[in-house]
């Protein structure tokens, strides 16, 4: 952007003030803005912070830097439908002004008394929630044989459904609700090393009683027929939205897309992928990774040698559920169709 955008302060009078939606002076300057960034934008229901930031920044994952000065708010990402963002200049640097109600107001350390469900989410949370309800990873080192499993149903049923009673063998906490899971494909590193096993949730059950190592549970709901050898586990703790604040990993990690849950071959925006990086690599919820694709293998027209062209950046993803050696991530941008085997690494800041 060659010239700084002027802001007509006379439109709003003395109520106009540079608020906490301020670009970091050291990290985000005019060169980081999109050339078509809007002067004004009204937030609408269905927006995410990533969507909004993509209208202003070349790298939308850097959106926390827009809120960097507002550190005293418990959740500095509270923006609501109907809010209007105004792009201007604050002390020579780009900043966003928030117009709310009759004029432009300053975000203060006080939170608005608005139900949190109305606030703009950082990313499409429903995609993440649905996936977390239906998928999890059995960590490498956790023995499948040691988990509680279905050994039978009432009246010698081999297949059970909602309302049926199951008999489960193994250690089972006396919790009200349990997940019923079926083993799926193993996750393997590019060198073939095992990283974990995908478990698919097929239903929910309620603990009733136990005698010795056999427990009775009632099937509350089932998406598929429950069979002998299916696994019962307590639910995982849910990630809070506050955990999905994007940032680059602290170290220079590098790995690969190893699977697409559901068995799809090609990957686009808002699809979930499994990568061979986890907490032991320093990966945390909210970490952003860029996706690089291998360059084309071509023949040199003079020497006739086969040469590999350099990798090219093809997408951006955000980790939302890391395990020890594998993580689930949501593809936020894809300039090309992504595929299993593509490289993932820390983004260039």
C-alpha positions as CSV (number, residue, x, y, z in Angstrom):
1,X,0.0,0.0,0.0
2,X,1.8,3.1,-1.2
3,X,-0.1,5.8,0.7
4,X,-1.7,5.9,4.1
5,X,-5.5,6.0,4.2
6,X,-6.8,9.3,5.6
7,X,-9.5,9.1,8.2
8,X,-12.1,11.9,8.3
9,X,-12.4,12.5,12.0
10,X,-15.0,15.2,11.4
11,X,-17.5,12.5,10.7
12,X,-17.6,11.3,14.3
13,X,-16.4,14.4,16.3
14,X,-14.9,14.1,19.7
15,X,-16.2,10.6,20.3
16,X,-13.7,9.3,17.8
17,X,-10.7,7.7,19.4
18,X,-8.2,5.1,18.5
19,X,-9.3,2.0,20.4
20,X,-7.6,-1.3,21.3
21,X,-8.1,-2.8,17.8
22,X,-4.6,-1.5,17.1
23,X,-2.0,-2.9,14.7
24,X,1.2,-3.7,16.5
25,X,3.7,-1.0,15.7
26,X,6.6,-3.4,15.4
27,X,4.8,-6.4,13.7
28,X,2.0,-5.1,11.5
29,X,2.4,-2.1,9.3
30,X,0.8,-0.7,6.2
31,X,2.6,-3.3,4.1
32,X,0.8,-6.1,5.8
33,X,-2.6,-4.7,4.8
34,X,-4.5,-5.9,1.8
35,X,-4.7,-3.4,-1.0
36,X,-8.5,-3.8,-1.1
37,X,-9.0,-3.5,2.7
38,X,-12.3,-1.8,3.3
39,X,-12.6,1.6,4.9
40,X,-15.7,0.5,6.8
41,X,-17.0,-3.0,7.5
42,X,-20.1,-4.0,9.4
43,X,-19.8,-7.3,11.2
44,X,-22.6,-9.7,10.3
45,X,-23.8,-12.9,12.0
46,X,-21.8,-15.8,10.6
47,X,-18.6,-13.9,10.4
48,X,-15.5,-15.3,12.2
49,X,-12.5,-13.3,13.4
50,X,-10.5,-15.1,10.7
51,X,-13.0,-14.0,8.0
52,X,-12.9,-10.4,9.2
53,X,-9.1,-10.3,9.4
54,X,-8.8,-11.8,5.9
55,X,-10.5,-8.6,4.7
56,X,-7.7,-6.5,6.2
57,X,-4.5,-8.6,6.5
58,X,-2.5,-10.6,3.9
59,X,-2.0,-13.2,6.7
60,X,-5.3,-13.4,8.6
61,X,-3.8,-15.6,11.3
62,X,-2.1,-12.5,12.7
63,X,-5.4,-11.1,13.9
64,X,-4.4,-11.1,17.6
65,X,-2.0,-8.3,16.8
66,X,-5.0,-6.2,16.0
67,X,-6.2,-6.5,19.6
68,X,-2.7,-6.4,21.2
69,X,-3.2,-3.2,23.1
70,X,-6.4,-4.4,24.8
71,X,-4.7,-6.8,27.2
72,X,-6.9,-6.0,30.2
73,X,-10.1,-7.5,28.7
74,X,-10.5,-11.1,29.8
75,X,-11.4,-12.1,26.2
76,X,-10.1,-9.4,23.9
77,X,-11.8,-10.9,20.9
78,X,-15.3,-9.9,21.7
79,X,-16.8,-8.4,18.6
80,X,-20.5,-8.6,17.9
81,X,-22.8,-8.5,14.8
82,X,-23.7,-4.9,14.0
83,X,-20.3,-3.5,15.1
84,X,-18.7,-1.4,12.4
85,X,-14.9,-1.4,11.9
86,X,-13.4,1.8,10.5
87,X,-9.8,1.6,9.1
88,X,-7.7,4.7,9.9
89,X,-4.3,5.9,10.9
90,X,-3.2,6.2,14.5
91,X,0.2,7.9,15.1
92,X,1.2,7.0,11.5
93,X,0.3,3.3,11.8
94,X,-2.8,1.5,10.7
95,X,-5.5,1.0,13.3
96,X,-9.1,-0.1,13.4
97,X,-11.8,2.0,15.1
98,X,-14.9,0.4,16.5
99,X,-18.2,2.1,15.9
100,X,-20.9,0.9,18.2
101,X,-24.3,2.5,18.7
102,X,-24.4,6.3,18.3
103,X,-20.7,6.8,17.9
104,X,-17.3,5.3,18.1
105,X,-16.5,4.0,21.5
106,X,-13.3,2.9,23.2
107,X,-13.0,-0.8,24.3
108,X,-12.4,-0.7,28.0
109,X,-11.4,-3.4,30.5
110,X,-15.2,-3.9,31.1
111,X,-17.0,-6.6,29.2
112,X,-20.3,-5.9,27.5
113,X,-23.3,-7.5,29.1
114,X,-24.1,-9.6,26.0
115,X,-24.6,-13.4,26.0
116,X,-21.2,-14.9,24.9
117,X,-23.0,-17.0,22.3
118,X,-23.6,-13.8,20.3
119,X,-19.9,-12.9,20.1
120,X,-18.1,-13.5,16.8
121,X,-16.2,-16.8,17.1
122,X,-12.5,-17.0,16.1
123,X,-13.1,-19.7,13.5
124,X,-16.1,-21.9,12.4
125,X,-16.6,-23.5,15.8
126,X,-19.4,-25.7,14.7
127,X,-17.1,-27.6,12.3
128,X,-14.7,-28.1,15.1
129,X,-17.4,-29.1,17.7
130,X,-18.9,-31.7,15.4
131,X,-15.5,-33.2,14.6
132,X,-14.5,-33.3,18.3
133,X,-17.8,-35.1,19.1
134,X,-17.1,-37.8,16.5
135,X,-13.4,-38.3,16.4
136,X,-10.5,-38.9,18.8
137,X,-7.1,-40.5,18.8
138,X,-6.0,-43.5,20.8
139,X,-2.4,-42.5,21.7
140,X,0.5,-44.7,20.7
141,X,1.4,-46.5,23.9
142,X,-2.2,-46.8,25.1
143,X,-3.0,-50.5,24.8
144,X,-6.3,-51.1,23.0
145,X,-6.5,-54.4,24.9
146,X,-6.7,-52.6,28.2
147,X,-9.7,-50.5,27.3
148,X,-13.3,-51.4,28.3
149,X,-15.1,-53.2,25.4
150,X,-18.5,-54.6,24.6
151,X,-18.8,-58.4,25.2
152,X,-22.5,-58.8,24.6
153,X,-26.1,-57.5,24.8
154,X,-29.4,-58.5,26.3
155,X,-30.9,-61.7,24.9
156,X,-27.6,-62.7,23.3
157,X,-27.8,-59.8,20.8
158,X,-24.7,-59.3,18.6
159,X,-25.9,-55.9,17.5
160,X,-27.5,-53.3,19.8
161,X,-29.1,-49.9,19.5
162,X,-30.7,-47.1,21.5
163,X,-32.5,-48.4,24.7
164,X,-30.6,-51.7,24.7
165,X,-28.4,-52.9,27.6
166,X,-24.8,-53.8,26.9
167,X,-22.4,-55.8,29.0
168,X,-18.9,-54.3,29.0
169,X,-15.7,-55.8,30.3
170,X,-12.8,-53.8,31.6
171,X,-12.2,-50.9,33.9
172,X,-15.0,-48.4,33.4
173,X,-15.5,-45.3,35.6
174,X,-19.0,-45.0,37.0
175,X,-19.8,-41.9,35.1
176,X,-23.3,-40.9,33.9
177,X,-22.4,-40.8,30.2
178,X,-19.8,-42.6,28.1
179,X,-18.8,-42.6,24.5
180,X,-19.0,-45.7,22.4
181,X,-16.2,-45.9,19.8
182,X,-15.1,-48.1,17.0
183,X,-11.5,-48.5,16.0
184,X,-10.6,-47.0,12.6
185,X,-7.4,-46.6,10.7
186,X,-3.9,-46.3,12.4
187,X,-2.1,-43.1,11.9
188,X,1.5,-43.6,10.6
189,X,4.4,-41.3,10.1
190,X,5.9,-40.9,6.7
191,X,8.6,-43.5,7.7
192,X,5.9,-46.0,8.7
193,X,6.2,-45.4,12.5
194,X,2.9,-45.8,14.4
195,X,1.6,-42.5,15.9
196,X,-1.9,-43.5,17.1
197,X,-5.2,-44.9,16.1
198,X,-8.3,-43.0,15.0
199,X,-11.5,-43.8,17.0
200,X,-14.9,-43.0,15.6
201,X,-17.7,-42.3,18.0
202,X,-20.8,-44.4,17.1
203,X,-23.0,-43.6,20.2
204,X,-23.4,-42.8,23.8
205,X,-24.2,-44.9,26.8
206,X,-25.1,-44.6,30.5
207,X,-23.4,-46.6,33.3
208,X,-25.9,-48.7,35.2
209,X,-24.0,-51.1,37.5
210,X,-21.2,-53.6,37.7
211,X,-20.2,-56.9,39.1
212,X,-16.6,-57.9,39.1
213,X,-15.1,-56.7,35.8
214,X,-18.4,-56.8,33.9
215,X,-20.5,-53.6,33.8
216,X,-24.0,-53.0,32.5
217,X,-24.6,-49.9,30.5
218,X,-27.6,-48.6,28.6
219,X,-27.3,-47.3,25.0
220,X,-28.7,-43.7,25.0
221,X,-28.2,-43.1,21.3
222,X,-26.4,-44.8,18.4
223,X,-25.4,-43.6,14.9
224,X,-24.5,-47.1,13.9
225,X,-25.3,-50.5,15.4
226,X,-23.2,-51.2,18.5
227,X,-21.2,-54.5,18.1
228,X,-19.1,-56.7,20.3
229,X,-15.6,-55.4,20.8
230,X,-16.6,-51.7,20.4
231,X,-14.9,-49.5,23.0
232,X,-16.3,-47.4,25.8
233,X,-14.4,-44.4,27.1
234,X,-15.3,-41.3,29.1
235,X,-15.6,-38.1,27.0
236,X,-12.5,-35.9,26.4
237,X,-12.6,-32.4,27.9
238,X,-13.7,-29.9,25.3
239,X,-11.4,-27.2,24.1
240,X,-12.6,-23.7,25.0
241,X,-12.9,-21.1,22.2
242,X,-10.3,-19.0,24.0
243,X,-7.7,-21.7,23.2
244,X,-8.1,-21.1,19.5
245,X,-6.2,-17.8,19.3
246,X,-3.9,-18.1,16.4
247,X,-0.1,-17.9,16.7
248,X,3.0,-19.4,15.2
249,X,4.7,-22.3,17.0
250,X,7.7,-21.2,19.1
251,X,10.0,-23.6,17.3
252,X,10.6,-24.3,13.6
253,X,8.4,-27.5,13.4
254,X,8.1,-29.4,10.1
255,X,5.8,-32.4,9.4
256,X,3.3,-33.8,7.0
257,X,-0.4,-34.2,6.5
258,X,-0.9,-37.9,7.2
259,X,-4.6,-38.5,6.8
260,X,-8.0,-37.0,6.1
261,X,-10.5,-38.4,8.6
262,X,-13.3,-39.8,6.5
263,X,-11.0,-41.2,3.8
264,X,-11.0,-38.3,1.4
265,X,-8.0,-37.9,-0.8
266,X,-8.1,-34.2,-1.7
267,X,-8.4,-31.4,0.8
268,X,-10.0,-28.0,0.7
269,X,-10.9,-25.1,3.0
270,X,-12.6,-25.9,6.3
271,X,-11.7,-29.6,6.1
272,X,-10.1,-31.4,9.0
273,X,-6.7,-33.2,8.5
274,X,-4.4,-35.2,10.7
275,X,-0.7,-34.2,10.9
276,X,2.3,-36.0,12.3
277,X,3.1,-33.3,14.8
278,X,1.9,-33.2,18.4
279,X,2.5,-31.8,21.9
280,X,5.9,-33.5,22.0
281,X,6.8,-31.2,19.1
282,X,5.6,-28.2,21.0
283,X,2.2,-28.0,19.1
284,X,-0.7,-26.4,21.0
285,X,-4.3,-25.5,20.2
286,X,-4.3,-22.3,18.0
287,X,-0.9,-23.0,16.4
288,X,-1.0,-22.0,12.7
289,X,1.0,-23.9,10.1
290,X,1.5,-23.2,6.5
291,X,1.1,-26.0,3.9
292,X,3.8,-26.4,1.3
293,X,3.5,-28.6,-1.8
294,X,6.3,-30.3,-3.5
295,X,7.4,-28.7,-6.7
296,X,6.9,-30.4,-10.1
297,X,9.5,-32.8,-11.4
298,X,10.6,-31.5,-14.8
299,X,13.2,-32.2,-17.4
300,X,15.9,-29.6,-18.0
301,X,15.6,-28.7,-21.7
302,X,19.4,-28.4,-22.1
303,X,20.9,-31.1,-19.9
304,X,17.9,-33.4,-20.0
305,X,18.4,-33.9,-16.2
306,X,15.3,-34.5,-14.1
307,X,15.1,-31.7,-11.6
308,X,12.7,-30.9,-8.7
309,X,11.2,-27.4,-8.6
310,X,11.0,-25.7,-5.2
311,X,8.1,-26.2,-2.9
312,X,5.3,-23.6,-3.1
313,X,2.9,-22.4,-0.3
314,X,-0.5,-23.8,-0.9
315,X,-2.5,-23.3,2.3
316,X,-2.8,-22.4,6.0
317,X,-4.2,-24.5,8.8
318,X,-4.9,-24.1,12.5
319,X,-4.4,-26.9,15.1
320,X,-7.4,-27.4,17.3
321,X,-6.8,-30.8,19.0
322,X,-3.2,-31.9,19.6
323,X,-2.2,-35.3,21.0
324,X,1.3,-36.5,21.8
325,X,2.4,-37.4,18.3
326,X,-0.5,-36.4,16.1
327,X,-2.9,-33.4,15.9
328,X,-6.1,-32.5,14.2
329,X,-6.1,-29.2,12.3
330,X,-8.6,-27.2,10.3
331,X,-7.6,-25.9,6.9
332,X,-8.4,-22.2,6.9
333,X,-7.0,-21.2,3.4
334,X,-6.1,-23.3,0.4
335,X,-4.8,-21.8,-2.8
336,X,-4.4,-25.3,-4.3
337,X,-6.1,-28.6,-3.6
338,X,-4.1,-30.1,-0.7
339,X,-3.3,-33.8,-0.3
340,X,-1.9,-36.3,2.1
341,X,1.8,-36.0,2.1
342,X,2.0,-32.2,1.8
343,X,4.5,-30.6,4.1
344,X,3.3,-28.5,7.1
345,X,5.7,-26.1,8.9
346,X,5.7,-22.9,11.0
347,X,4.6,-19.9,8.9
348,X,6.9,-17.1,7.9
349,X,6.1,-14.1,10.1
